């Protein structure tokens, strides 16, 4: 797997709301439960993509349910959910937070997208 992007999406300042919404896209990023900046970056990326006219799904937004249940934070638990969502998407978008290229979930999601013929794009926070 190359760490070089295949395509580059616009920076945050260049994206404005456009109608109608486009295909469903899956946002992948490394998850760090101990770093609030991680979920802030994910939330900002979701907002950027939505403002750019993309429907976005990501298991990462389920981070907000952790206080309400004893859920594992492992790829073993979340992997099936992630693959099920990704299979329904037209595109995978990887948010290049620190460690993205070593994160178990991100690497697995990229591999799954490639195996399924789903295009993969990369964006910076």
C-alpha positions in Angstrom: 0.0 0.0 0.0 1.4 3.4 -1.0 1.2 6.3 1.4 0.8 8.7 -1.5 -2.7 9.9 -2.4 -4.3 8.8 -5.6 -6.5 11.9 -5.6 -6.6 15.0 -3.5 -9.8 16.6 -2.3 -10.1 20.3 -1.8 -9.0 22.0 1.4 -11.5 23.1 4.0 -11.7 26.7 2.8 -12.5 25.7 -0.8 -15.6 23.6 0.0 -19.0 25.2 0.0 -22.4 23.6 0.2 -23.6 22.2 -3.1 -26.9 20.6 -4.0 -27.9 17.9 -4.6 -26.0 15.5 -2.4 -23.7 13.0 -4.1 -23.0 9.3 -3.5 -22.4 7.9 -0.1 -18.8 8.1 1.1 -17.1 6.3 4.0 -14.7 8.3 6.2 -11.8 6.4 7.7 -9.3 7.8 10.3 -7.2 6.5 13.1 -9.1 6.5 16.4 -7.6 7.6 19.7 -10.1 7.5 22.6 -7.7 9.5 24.8 -7.3 12.4 22.3 -10.2 14.8 22.0 -8.5 16.4 19.0 -9.0 13.1 17.1 -12.8 13.3 17.2 -12.7 17.0 16.6 -10.7 16.4 13.4 -13.1 13.6 12.4 -16.2 15.8 13.0 -14.6 18.7 11.0 -13.9 16.3 8.1 -17.5 15.1 8.2 -18.7 18.7 8.1 -16.4 19.5 5.2 -17.6 16.6 3.2 -21.2 17.3 3.9 -20.8 20.9 3.0 -19.2 19.7 -0.2 -22.4 17.8 -1.1 -21.3 14.3 0.1 -23.4 11.9 2.3 -20.8 10.7 4.8 -20.8 7.6 7.0 -18.2 6.6 9.5 -18.2 4.2 12.5 -16.1 6.8 14.3 -19.1 8.9 15.1 -20.3 6.1 17.3 -17.6 7.2 19.7 -20.3 9.3 21.3 -22.2 6.2 22.5 -19.3 4.8 24.6 -20.5 6.5 27.8 -23.9 4.7 27.4 -22.8 1.1 27.1 -19.9 -1.2 27.7 -18.7 -1.5 24.1 -15.3 -2.7 23.0 -13.1 -0.3 21.1 -11.4 -3.0 19.0 -11.3 -3.7 15.3 -12.5 -7.2 16.1 -15.8 -5.7 17.3 -16.1 -2.8 14.9 -14.6 -4.4 11.7 -17.8 -6.1 10.6 -19.8 -2.9 11.0 -17.2 -0.9 9.1 -17.1 -3.4 6.2 -20.9 -3.5 6.0 -21.0 0.3 5.7 -18.1 0.5 3.3 -19.7 -2.1 1.0 -22.6 0.4 0.5 -20.3 3.3 -0.3 -19.2 4.7 -3.7 -15.9 5.9 -2.2 -13.5 5.6 0.8 -12.0 8.9 2.1 -9.1 8.5 4.5 -8.4 11.4 6.9 -4.6 11.6 7.3 -4.3 12.1 11.0 -1.0 11.2 12.6 -0.5 7.4 12.4 -3.2 6.9 9.7 -0.9 4.6 7.7 -0.3 2.3 10.7 -3.8 2.3 12.2 -5.2 -1.2 12.1 -8.7 -0.1 11.1 -7.6 2.3 8.4 -5.2 -0.2 6.9 -8.0 -2.8 6.9 -10.6 -0.4 5.4 -8.2 0.6 2.6 -7.5 -3.1 1.9 -11.2 -3.9 1.9 -12.0 -1.0 -0.4 -9.3 -2.1 -2.8 -10.6 -5.7 -2.8 -14.1 -4.4 -3.5 -13.0 -2.0 -6.2 -14.1 1.1 -4.2 -12.0 4.2 -5.0 -10.0 5.7 -2.2 -9.2 9.4 -1.7 -7.1 11.0 1.0 -7.6 14.3 2.8 -5.6 16.2 5.4 -7.2 17.5 8.6 
